[in-house]
Amino acid sequence: MLKKELIYCNPRFKTREQAYDAIFQYIELYYNRKRMHSALGYLSPARFAEQFKRKAVA
């Protein structure tokens, strides 16, 4: 997914730092927070953690 969604869609990074920043933002801001994962019941990791915390408190 990373290559398809980020690397191939972006023509070229001018510096290694630009590539690192873009990949970091993709992972931290999209992949870990918004992208749904089948192993988590088609929830994003953030939503799964939120539900887990709620159930643990209740």
mmJSON file of the N, C-alpha and C atoms, coordinates in Angstrom:
{"data_MODEL":{"atom_site":{
"group_PDB":["ATOM","ATOM","ATOM","ATOM","ATOM","ATOM","ATOM","ATOM","ATOM","ATOM","ATOM","ATOM","ATOM","ATOM","ATOM","ATOM","ATOM","ATOM","ATOM","ATOM","ATOM","ATOM","ATOM","ATOM","ATOM","ATOM","ATOM","ATOM","ATOM","ATOM","ATOM","ATOM","ATOM","ATOM","ATOM","ATOM","ATOM","ATOM","ATOM","ATOM","ATOM","ATOM","ATOM","ATOM","ATOM","ATOM","ATOM","ATOM","ATOM","ATOM","ATOM","ATOM","ATOM","ATOM","ATOM","ATOM","ATOM","ATOM","ATOM","ATOM","ATOM","ATOM","ATOM","ATOM","ATOM","ATOM","ATOM","ATOM","ATOM","ATOM","ATOM","ATOM","ATOM","ATOM","ATOM","ATOM","ATOM","ATOM","ATOM","ATOM","ATOM","ATOM","ATOM","ATOM","ATOM","ATOM","ATOM","ATOM","ATOM","ATOM","ATOM","ATOM","ATOM","ATOM","ATOM","ATOM","ATOM","ATOM","ATOM","ATOM","ATOM","ATOM","ATOM","ATOM","ATOM","ATOM","ATOM","ATOM","ATOM","ATOM","ATOM","ATOM","ATOM","ATOM","ATOM","ATOM","ATOM","ATOM","ATOM","ATOM","ATOM","ATOM","ATOM","ATOM","ATOM","ATOM","ATOM","ATOM","ATOM","ATOM","ATOM","ATOM","ATOM","ATOM","ATOM","ATOM","ATOM","ATOM","ATOM","ATOM","ATOM","ATOM","ATOM","ATOM","ATOM","ATOM","ATOM","ATOM","ATOM","ATOM","ATOM","ATOM","ATOM","ATOM","ATOM","ATOM","ATOM","ATOM","ATOM","ATOM","ATOM","ATOM","ATOM","ATOM","ATOM","ATOM","ATOM","ATOM","ATOM","ATOM","ATOM","ATOM","ATOM","ATOM"],
"id":[1,2,3,4,5,6,7,8,9,10,11,12,13,14,15,16,17,18,19,20,21,22,23,24,25,26,27,28,29,30,31,32,33,34,35,36,37,38,39,40,41,42,43,44,45,46,47,48,49,50,51,52,53,54,55,56,57,58,59,60,61,62,63,64,65,66,67,68,69,70,71,72,73,74,75,76,77,78,79,80,81,82,83,84,85,86,87,88,89,90,91,92,93,94,95,96,97,98,99,100,101,102,103,104,105,106,107,108,109,110,111,112,113,114,115,116,117,118,119,120,121,122,123,124,125,126,127,128,129,130,131,132,133,134,135,136,137,138,139,140,141,142,143,144,145,146,147,148,149,150,151,152,153,154,155,156,157,158,159,160,161,162,163,164,165,166,167,168,169,170,171,172,173,174],
"type_symbol":["N","C","C","N","C","C","N","C","C","N","C","C","N","C","C","N","C","C","N","C","C","N","C","C","N","C","C","N","C","C","N","C","C","N","C","C","N","C","C","N","C","C","N","C","C","N","C","C","N","C","C","N","C","C","N","C","C","N","C","C","N","C","C","N","C","C","N","C","C","N","C","C","N","C","C","N","C","C","N","C","C","N","C","C","N","C","C","N","C","C","N","C","C","N","C","C","N","C","C","N","C","C","N","C","C","N","C","C","N","C","C","N","C","C","N","C","C","N","C","C","N","C","C","N","C","C","N","C","C","N","C","C","N","C","C","N","C","C","N","C","C","N","C","C","N","C","C","N","C","C","N","C","C","N","C","C","N","C","C","N","C","C","N","C","C","N","C","C","N","C","C","N","C","C"],
"label_atom_id":["N","CA","C","N","CA","C","N","CA","C","N","CA","C","N","CA","C","N","CA","C","N","CA","C","N","CA","C","N","CA","C","N","CA","C","N","CA","C","N","CA","C","N","CA","C","N","CA","C","N","CA","C","N","CA","C","N","CA","C","N","CA","C","N","CA","C","N","CA","C","N","CA","C","N","CA","C","N","CA","C","N","CA","C","N","CA","C","N","CA","C","N","CA","C","N","CA","C","N","CA","C","N","CA","C","N","CA","C","N","CA","C","N","CA","C","N","CA","C","N","CA","C","N","CA","C","N","CA","C","N","CA","C","N","CA","C","N","CA","C","N","CA","C","N","CA","C","N","CA","C","N","CA","C","N","CA","C","N","CA","C","N","CA","C","N","CA","C","N","CA","C","N","CA","C","N","CA","C","N","CA","C","N","CA","C","N","CA","C","N","CA","C","N","CA","C","N","CA","C","N","CA","C"],
"label_alt_id":[null,null,null,null,null,null,null,null,null,null,null,null,null,null,null,null,null,null,null,null,null,null,null,null,null,null,null,null,null,null,null,null,null,null,null,null,null,null,null,null,null,null,null,null,null,null,null,null,null,null,null,null,null,null,null,null,null,null,null,null,null,null,null,null,null,null,null,null,null,null,null,null,null,null,null,null,null,null,null,null,null,null,null,null,null,null,null,null,null,null,null,null,null,null,null,null,null,null,null,null,null,null,null,null,null,null,null,null,null,null,null,null,null,null,null,null,null,null,null,null,null,null,null,null,null,null,null,null,null,null,null,null,null,null,null,null,null,null,null,null,null,null,null,null,null,null,null,null,null,null,null,null,null,null,null,null,null,null,null,null,null,null,null,null,null,null,null,null,null,null,null,null,null,null],
"label_comp_id":["MET","MET","MET","LEU","LEU","LEU","LYS","LYS","LYS","LYS","LYS","LYS","GLU","GLU","GLU","LEU","LEU","LEU","ILE","ILE","ILE","TYR","TYR","TYR","CYS","CYS","CYS","ASN","ASN","ASN","PRO","PRO","PRO","ARG","ARG","ARG","PHE","PHE","PHE","LYS","LYS","LYS","THR","THR","THR","ARG","ARG","ARG","GLU","GLU","GLU","GLN","GLN","GLN","ALA","ALA","ALA","TYR","TYR","TYR","ASP","ASP","ASP","ALA","ALA","ALA","ILE","ILE","ILE","PHE","PHE","PHE","GLN","GLN","GLN","TYR","TYR","TYR","ILE","ILE","ILE","GLU","GLU","GLU","LEU","LEU","LEU","TYR","TYR","TYR","TYR","TYR","TYR","ASN","ASN","ASN","ARG","ARG","ARG","LYS","LYS","LYS","ARG","ARG","ARG","MET","MET","MET","HIS","HIS","HIS","SER","SER","SER","ALA","ALA","ALA","LEU","LEU","LEU","GLY","GLY","GLY","TYR","TYR","TYR","LEU","LEU","LEU","SER","SER","SER","PRO","PRO","PRO","ALA","ALA","ALA","ARG","ARG","ARG","PHE","PHE","PHE","ALA","ALA","ALA","GLU","GLU","GLU","GLN","GLN","GLN","PHE","PHE","PHE","LYS","LYS","LYS","ARG","ARG","ARG","LYS","LYS","LYS","ALA","ALA","ALA","VAL","VAL","VAL","ALA","ALA","ALA"],
"label_asym_id":["A","A","A","A","A","A","A","A","A","A","A","A","A","A","A","A","A","A","A","A","A","A","A","A","A","A","A","A","A","A","A","A","A","A","A","A","A","A","A","A","A","A","A","A","A","A","A","A","A","A","A","A","A","A","A","A","A","A","A","A","A","A","A","A","A","A","A","A","A","A","A","A","A","A","A","A","A","A","A","A","A","A","A","A","A","A","A","A","A","A","A","A","A","A","A","A","A","A","A","A","A","A","A","A","A","A","A","A","A","A","A","A","A","A","A","A","A","A","A","A","A","A","A","A","A","A","A","A","A","A","A","A","A","A","A","A","A","A","A","A","A","A","A","A","A","A","A","A","A","A","A","A","A","A","A","A","A","A","A","A","A","A","A","A","A","A","A","A","A","A","A","A","A","A"],
"label_entity_id":["1","1","1","1","1","1","1","1","1","1","1","1","1","1","1","1","1","1","1","1","1","1","1","1","1","1","1","1","1","1","1","1","1","1","1","1","1","1","1","1","1","1","1","1","1","1","1","1","1","1","1","1","1","1","1","1","1","1","1","1","1","1","1","1","1","1","1","1","1","1","1","1","1","1","1","1","1","1","1","1","1","1","1","1","1","1","1","1","1","1","1","1","1","1","1","1","1","1","1","1","1","1","1","1","1","1","1","1","1","1","1","1","1","1","1","1","1","1","1","1","1","1","1","1","1","1","1","1","1","1","1","1","1","1","1","1","1","1","1","1","1","1","1","1","1","1","1","1","1","1","1","1","1","1","1","1","1","1","1","1","1","1","1","1","1","1","1","1","1","1","1","1","1","1"],
"label_seq_id":[1,1,1,2,2,2,3,3,3,4,4,4,5,5,5,6,6,6,7,7,7,8,8,8,9,9,9,10,10,10,11,11,11,12,12,12,13,13,13,14,14,14,15,15,15,16,16,16,17,17,17,18,18,18,19,19,19,20,20,20,21,21,21,22,22,22,23,23,23,24,24,24,25,25,25,26,26,26,27,27,27,28,28,28,29,29,29,30,30,30,31,31,31,32,32,32,33,33,33,34,34,34,35,35,35,36,36,36,37,37,37,38,38,38,39,39,39,40,40,40,41,41,41,42,42,42,43,43,43,44,44,44,45,45,45,46,46,46,47,47,47,48,48,48,49,49,49,50,50,50,51,51,51,52,52,52,53,53,53,54,54,54,55,55,55,56,56,56,57,57,57,58,58,58],
"pdbx_PDB_ins_code":[null,null,null,null,null,null,null,null,null,null,null,null,null,null,null,null,null,null,null,null,null,null,null,null,null,null,null,null,null,null,null,null,null,null,null,null,null,null,null,null,null,null,null,null,null,null,null,null,null,null,null,null,null,null,null,null,null,null,null,null,null,null,null,null,null,null,null,null,null,null,null,null,null,null,null,null,null,null,null,null,null,null,null,null,null,null,null,null,null,null,null,null,null,null,null,null,null,null,null,null,null,null,null,null,null,null,null,null,null,null,null,null,null,null,null,null,null,null,null,null,null,null,null,null,null,null,null,null,null,null,null,null,null,null,null,null,null,null,null,null,null,null,null,null,null,null,null,null,null,null,null,null,null,null,null,null,null,null,null,null,null,null,null,null,null,null,null,null,null,null,null,null,null,null],
"Cartn_x":[0.811,0.0,0.856,1.894,2.726,3.249,3.788,4.324,3.228,2.098,1.017,0.4,0.146,-0.554,0.334,1.603,2.455,3.599,4.374,5.585,5.277,4.419,4.143,3.277,2.531,1.691,2.488,3.615,4.465,5.584,5.695,6.667,8.085,8.601,9.948,10.144,10.87,11.258,12.612,12.778,14.035,15.139,14.755,15.767,15.309,16.243,15.927,15.014,15.219,14.401,12.94,12.709,11.338,10.673,11.402,10.854,10.564,11.492,11.309,10.083,9.969,8.828,7.506,7.469,6.237,5.859,6.823,6.55,6.128,6.786,6.423,4.989,4.652,3.297,2.269,2.591,1.672,1.391,2.443,2.275,1.555,2.0,1.453,0.087,-0.129,-1.372,-2.45,-2.086,-3.106,-3.173,-2.091,-2.115,-2.51,-1.917,-2.195,-3.472,-3.976,-5.15,-6.432,-6.334,-7.545,-7.779,-6.72,-6.885,-7.473,-8.504,-9.149,-8.324,-8.279,-7.513,-8.462,-8.372,-9.264,-9.022,-7.791,-7.487,-8.123,-8.523,-9.147,-10.644,-11.217,-12.654,-13.009,-12.136,-12.318,-12.484,-11.709,-11.605,-10.2,-10.05,-8.706,-8.056,-6.731,-6.075,-6.485,-6.679,-7.088,-8.478,-9.412,-10.774,-10.793,-10.001,-9.924,-9.412,-8.359,-7.801,-8.818,-9.556,-10.586,-11.666,-12.138,-13.155,-12.613,-11.361,-10.74,-10.665,-10.275,-10.192,-11.561,-12.583,-13.927,-14.408,-14.147,-14.584,-13.798,-12.551,-11.734,-12.192,-12.663,-13.118,-14.498,-15.345,-16.714,-16.85],
"Cartn_y":[-1.198,0.0,1.264,1.265,2.462,2.861,1.905,2.242,2.73,2.061,2.424,3.769,3.992,5.2,6.417,6.229,7.386,7.505,6.479,6.578,6.742,5.886,5.962,7.156,7.689,8.86,10.152,10.128,11.305,11.15,12.09,11.905,11.648,12.484,12.283,13.196,12.686,13.505,14.12,15.382,16.058,15.724,15.445,15.102,13.886,13.267,12.137,12.58,13.801,14.329,14.488,14.924,15.042,13.667,12.68,11.322,10.811,11.012,10.561,11.226,12.542,13.274,12.786,12.579,12.128,10.732,9.847,8.479,8.482,9.263,9.358,9.868,10.93,11.476,10.471,9.753,8.738,7.682,7.19,6.124,6.636,7.746,8.245,8.916,9.628,10.387,9.66,8.785,8.082,6.607,5.904,4.452,4.032,4.625,4.219,4.817,5.894,6.551,6.361,6.265,6.269,4.988,4.337,3.174,2.013,1.404,0.28,-0.988,-1.817,-3.06,-4.23,-5.237,-6.387,-7.143,-7.177,-7.882,-7.216,-5.969,-5.22,-5.06,-5.956,-5.866,-4.684,-4.357,-3.241,-1.906,-1.745,-0.466,0.071,1.377,1.945,1.617,1.587,1.325,2.312,3.574,4.574,4.263,3.929,3.618,2.32,1.338,0.083,0.326,1.122,1.434,2.188,3.101,3.863,2.928,2.009,1.064,0.136,-0.271,-1.145,-0.447,0.819,1.585,1.728,2.011,2.155,0.87,-0.256,-1.544,-1.908,-1.517,-1.824,-1.02,0.196,1.069,0.635,0.18,-0.162,-1.417],
"Cartn_z":[0.0,0.0,0.0,0.795,0.887,-0.477,-1.216,-2.53,-3.465,-3.431,-4.351,-3.989,-2.7,-2.271,-2.133,-1.858,-1.602,-2.596,-2.732,-3.531,-5.018,-5.568,-7.0,-7.363,-6.437,-6.714,-6.67,-5.993,-5.896,-6.929,-7.872,-8.947,-8.451,-7.619,-7.071,-5.86,-4.917,-3.778,-4.111,-3.766,-4.088,-3.103,-1.862,-0.862,-0.076,0.599,1.459,2.594,3.075,4.166,3.731,2.508,2.001,1.953,1.5,1.441,2.848,3.766,5.148,5.773,5.593,6.174,5.597,4.29,3.657,4.132,4.237,4.687,6.147,6.983,8.397,8.545,7.822,7.899,7.407,6.342,5.822,6.88,7.512,8.504,9.743,10.281,11.543,11.405,10.312,10.194,9.41,8.496,7.732,8.112,7.926,8.08,9.49,10.498,11.871,12.44,11.871,12.45,11.654,10.339,9.524,8.746,8.299,7.43,8.215,7.669,8.341,8.144,9.185,9.155,9.38,8.536,8.657,9.966,10.434,11.683,12.903,12.759,13.858,13.641,12.865,12.604,11.723,10.807,9.878,10.598,11.651,12.351,12.152,12.277,12.257,13.597,13.653,14.928,16.018,15.658,16.648,17.199,16.316,16.766,17.577,17.163,17.895,19.318,19.443,20.761,21.606,20.987,21.701,22.242,21.418,21.87,22.949,22.797,23.788,25.146,25.142,26.389,27.039,26.224,26.755,27.408,26.772,27.313,28.583,28.643,29.816,31.031,30.806,31.89,32.372,31.459,31.795,32.583],
"occupancy":[1.0,1.0,1.0,1.0,1.0,1.0,1.0,1.0,1.0,1.0,1.0,1.0,1.0,1.0,1.0,1.0,1.0,1.0,1.0,1.0,1.0,1.0,1.0,1.0,1.0,1.0,1.0,1.0,1.0,1.0,1.0,1.0,1.0,1.0,1.0,1.0,1.0,1.0,1.0,1.0,1.0,1.0,1.0,1.0,1.0,1.0,1.0,1.0,1.0,1.0,1.0,1.0,1.0,1.0,1.0,1.0,1.0,1.0,1.0,1.0,1.0,1.0,1.0,1.0,1.0,1.0,1.0,1.0,1.0,1.0,1.0,1.0,1.0,1.0,1.0,1.0,1.0,1.0,1.0,1.0,1.0,1.0,1.0,1.0,1.0,1.0,1.0,1.0,1.0,1.0,1.0,1.0,1.0,1.0,1.0,1.0,1.0,1.0,1.0,1.0,1.0,1.0,1.0,1.0,1.0,1.0,1.0,1.0,1.0,1.0,1.0,1.0,1.0,1.0,1.0,1.0,1.0,1.0,1.0,1.0,1.0,1.0,1.0,1.0,1.0,1.0,1.0,1.0,1.0,1.0,1.0,1.0,1.0,1.0,1.0,1.0,1.0,1.0,1.0,1.0,1.0,1.0,1.0,1.0,1.0,1.0,1.0,1.0,1.0,1.0,1.0,1.0,1.0,1.0,1.0,1.0,1.0,1.0,1.0,1.0,1.0,1.0,1.0,1.0,1.0,1.0,1.0,1.0,1.0,1.0,1.0,1.0,1.0,1.0],
"B_iso_or_equiv":[0.0,0.0,0.0,0.0,0.0,0.0,0.0,0.0,0.0,0.0,0.0,0.0,0.0,0.0,0.0,0.0,0.0,0.0,0.0,0.0,0.0,0.0,0.0,0.0,0.0,0.0,0.0,0.0,0.0,0.0,0.0,0.0,0.0,0.0,0.0,0.0,0.0,0.0,0.0,0.0,0.0,0.0,0.0,0.0,0.0,0.0,0.0,0.0,0.0,0.0,0.0,0.0,0.0,0.0,0.0,0.0,0.0,0.0,0.0,0.0,0.0,0.0,0.0,0.0,0.0,0.0,0.0,0.0,0.0,0.0,0.0,0.0,0.0,0.0,0.0,0.0,0.0,0.0,0.0,0.0,0.0,0.0,0.0,0.0,0.0,0.0,0.0,0.0,0.0,0.0,0.0,0.0,0.0,0.0,0.0,0.0,0.0,0.0,0.0,0.0,0.0,0.0,0.0,0.0,0.0,0.0,0.0,0.0,0.0,0.0,0.0,0.0,0.0,0.0,0.0,0.0,0.0,0.0,0.0,0.0,0.0,0.0,0.0,0.0,0.0,0.0,0.0,0.0,0.0,0.0,0.0,0.0,0.0,0.0,0.0,0.0,0.0,0.0,0.0,0.0,0.0,0.0,0.0,0.0,0.0,0.0,0.0,0.0,0.0,0.0,0.0,0.0,0.0,0.0,0.0,0.0,0.0,0.0,0.0,0.0,0.0,0.0,0.0,0.0,0.0,0.0,0.0,0.0,0.0,0.0,0.0,0.0,0.0,0.0],
"pdbx_formal_charge":[null,null,null,null,null,null,null,null,null,null,null,null,null,null,null,null,null,null,null,null,null,null,null,null,null,null,null,null,null,null,null,null,null,null,null,null,null,null,null,null,null,null,null,null,null,null,null,null,null,null,null,null,null,null,null,null,null,null,null,null,null,null,null,null,null,null,null,null,null,null,null,null,null,null,null,null,null,null,null,null,null,null,null,null,null,null,null,null,null,null,null,null,null,null,null,null,null,null,null,null,null,null,null,null,null,null,null,null,null,null,null,null,null,null,null,null,null,null,null,null,null,null,null,null,null,null,null,null,null,null,null,null,null,null,null,null,null,null,null,null,null,null,null,null,null,null,null,null,null,null,null,null,null,null,null,null,null,null,null,null,null,null,null,null,null,null,null,null,null,null,null,null,null,null],
"auth_seq_id":[1,1,1,2,2,2,3,3,3,4,4,4,5,5,5,6,6,6,7,7,7,8,8,8,9,9,9,10,10,10,11,11,11,12,12,12,13,13,13,14,14,14,15,15,15,16,16,16,17,17,17,18,18,18,19,19,19,20,20,20,21,21,21,22,22,22,23,23,23,24,24,24,25,25,25,26,26,26,27,27,27,28,28,28,29,29,29,30,30,30,31,31,31,32,32,32,33,33,33,34,34,34,35,35,35,36,36,36,37,37,37,38,38,38,39,39,39,40,40,40,41,41,41,42,42,42,43,43,43,44,44,44,45,45,45,46,46,46,47,47,47,48,48,48,49,49,49,50,50,50,51,51,51,52,52,52,53,53,53,54,54,54,55,55,55,56,56,56,57,57,57,58,58,58],
"auth_comp_id":["MET","MET","MET","LEU","LEU","LEU","LYS","LYS","LYS","LYS","LYS","LYS","GLU","GLU","GLU","LEU","LEU","LEU","ILE","ILE","ILE","TYR","TYR","TYR","CYS","CYS","CYS","ASN","ASN","ASN","PRO","PRO","PRO","ARG","ARG","ARG","PHE","PHE","PHE","LYS","LYS","LYS","THR","THR","THR","ARG","ARG","ARG","GLU","GLU","GLU","GLN","GLN","GLN","ALA","ALA","ALA","TYR","TYR","TYR","ASP","ASP","ASP","ALA","ALA","ALA","ILE","ILE","ILE","PHE","PHE","PHE","GLN","GLN","GLN","TYR","TYR","TYR","ILE","ILE","ILE","GLU","GLU","GLU","LEU","LEU","LEU","TYR","TYR","TYR","TYR","TYR","TYR","ASN","ASN","ASN","ARG","ARG","ARG","LYS","LYS","LYS","ARG","ARG","ARG","MET","MET","MET","HIS","HIS","HIS","SER","SER","SER","ALA","ALA","ALA","LEU","LEU","LEU","GLY","GLY","GLY","TYR","TYR","TYR","LEU","LEU","LEU","SER","SER","SER","PRO","PRO","PRO","ALA","ALA","ALA","ARG","ARG","ARG","PHE","PHE","PHE","ALA","ALA","ALA","GLU","GLU","GLU","GLN","GLN","GLN","PHE","PHE","PHE","LYS","LYS","LYS","ARG","ARG","ARG","LYS","LYS","LYS","ALA","ALA","ALA","VAL","VAL","VAL","ALA","ALA","ALA"],
"auth_asym_id":["A","A","A","A","A","A","A","A","A","A","A","A","A","A","A","A","A","A","A","A","A","A","A","A","A","A","A","A","A","A","A","A","A","A","A","A","A","A","A","A","A","A","A","A","A","A","A","A","A","A","A","A","A","A","A","A","A","A","A","A","A","A","A","A","A","A","A","A","A","A","A","A","A","A","A","A","A","A","A","A","A","A","A","A","A","A","A","A","A","A","A","A","A","A","A","A","A","A","A","A","A","A","A","A","A","A","A","A","A","A","A","A","A","A","A","A","A","A","A","A","A","A","A","A","A","A","A","A","A","A","A","A","A","A","A","A","A","A","A","A","A","A","A","A","A","A","A","A","A","A","A","A","A","A","A","A","A","A","A","A","A","A","A","A","A","A","A","A","A","A","A","A","A","A"],
"auth_atom_id":["N","CA","C","N","CA","C","N","CA","C","N","CA","C","N","CA","C","N","CA","C","N","CA","C","N","CA","C","N","CA","C","N","CA","C","N","CA","C","N","CA","C","N","CA","C","N","CA","C","N","CA","C","N","CA","C","N","CA","C","N","CA","C","N","CA","C","N","CA","C","N","CA","C","N","CA","C","N","CA","C","N","CA","C","N","CA","C","N","CA","C","N","CA","C","N","CA","C","N","CA","C","N","CA","C","N","CA","C","N","CA","C","N","CA","C","N","CA","C","N","CA","C","N","CA","C","N","CA","C","N","CA","C","N","CA","C","N","CA","C","N","CA","C","N","CA","C","N","CA","C","N","CA","C","N","CA","C","N","CA","C","N","CA","C","N","CA","C","N","CA","C","N","CA","C","N","CA","C","N","CA","C","N","CA","C","N","CA","C","N","CA","C","N","CA","C","N","CA","C","N","CA","C"],
"pdbx_PDB_model_num":[1,1,1,1,1,1,1,1,1,1,1,1,1,1,1,1,1,1,1,1,1,1,1,1,1,1,1,1,1,1,1,1,1,1,1,1,1,1,1,1,1,1,1,1,1,1,1,1,1,1,1,1,1,1,1,1,1,1,1,1,1,1,1,1,1,1,1,1,1,1,1,1,1,1,1,1,1,1,1,1,1,1,1,1,1,1,1,1,1,1,1,1,1,1,1,1,1,1,1,1,1,1,1,1,1,1,1,1,1,1,1,1,1,1,1,1,1,1,1,1,1,1,1,1,1,1,1,1,1,1,1,1,1,1,1,1,1,1,1,1,1,1,1,1,1,1,1,1,1,1,1,1,1,1,1,1,1,1,1,1,1,1,1,1,1,1,1,1,1,1,1,1,1,1]
}}}
